[in-house]
Amino acid sequence: MLVGLINVIFTVILTLINVASWLVVIYVFLLLLAPENKYTLLIGKYVEPVLTPIRAWLAKIFPKLGASRFDLSPLVLWLILQIADWLLRLLRNILL
């Protein structure tokens, strides 16, 4: 029973990470295609609060990058989510 509960918890967390990864990708494409679209603004309401600290962190590490118009924060967030997904899958395989 405990193994089943742990498996369900891992499945829910991994699904949420997968949804968040797709939201970041969709948000980037919507920003490129239709920045003032209502769906872009809706997704941005949830994604931007996570991207803001990453932008600040990147501006500290790469000051010249902050002056350019090139924003790497969605890529960094996507990579963080992919690494978290990989680590959780590895942990689930070890535990179960």
N, C-alpha and C positions, 0 to 999 in steps of 0.2 A: 504494500500500500504506500509506503514512504517513497519507494522508487517511482511509482506512478505519479505521486504528487510532485516530486522533484522534476520529473520529465515534463509535466504540464507547466511548471514554473519556467523551466528553460525554454519550452516552446513558446510561451507567451512573450517572454523577454526577447527572444530571437525574432519573433514576428514583429514586435514593436520596433526593433532596430532595423529590420528590413523595410518597414513602412517609412521610418524616418529617413533612411537612405534614398528611397524613391522620392520622397517629398523634396529632398535637397536637389536631386537631379531635375525633377519637374519644375521646381522653383527657378533654377538657373535657366532652363529653356524658356519658361514663361517670361522671365526678365528680358531675355534677348528678343523674343518675338512680340510681346505685348506688355510693356512695363506697367501700364496703368489699368490693366484688366482687373476685374473684380476678383477673379480667381488668383491672380498673382498677388494681389493685396491680401487676400484671405490666407494663402499659404505663407506669405511674408510675415503675417502677424505671429505665426508660430516659429518660423525659421530664423527671422532676424534677431530675436533676443539671444539665440544661441550663437549666431554669427558675429555679433558685436564684440564679445570678449575675445573671440579668435582673431578678429581684425586688430584689436588693440594689442594683443600678444604678438601678432605678426609685424605690426608697426614698430614695436620695441626691438624685435630681432633684426628686421630688415627695414631701416628707416627710409631708404630710397624707394622701396616698394610702396610705401604709404603715399608718396608724392605722385606716383603714377596712377593711371586709371585702371590698372590691372588688379583685380581682386582675387586672391587665392583662398580666401576664407571658406567658400563652399567646398573647394577641393579638399582642404584640410579637414573640415567637418566630415565629409564623405569618407576620407581615409580613416579617421578616428572611429567612425561607425563600423567600417569594414574590419578594422583590427579588433574592436570589441566583439563583433559577430564571430570572428575566427577564434578568439580566446574563449568565448562562452561555449562554442561548439567543441573545442578541445577539452574544456573542463567537463562538459557533459559526457564526452566519450570516456574520460578518465573515471568519473564517478559512477557511470552506469554501465 
